[in-house]
Amino acid sequence: MERLRKKDAEEGITARPMTDEQKRAVAEVRSLYDSKIAEQHVLQESAMKGPLTADSAQIDEVVRQFRRERERLASERDVKVEKIRRGEL
């Protein structure tokens, strides 16, 4: 850890502790996106129990679709958290 801090200092990168407001905003964003991801999981489970279970190609497509959506949501969450940390939001 110390080596990474030293490298950051050499490159001019400084670490600032987050304010309480930033911490609250990050917690809100994480909570919101965690609930959206959980919702996607429930929707996927529901779709898997439906009439699609007869065809493995349809099952694979449902799994891919929900995986992409979860990855998109996680990416959005991470971008927003990083913006909050930088003080852009």
PyMOL commands that set and color helices and strands:
alter all, ss='L'
color gray80, all
select helices_A, chain A and resi 2-10+20-49+51-54+56-86
alter helices_A, ss='H'
color red, helices_A
deselect
rebuild
show_as cartoon
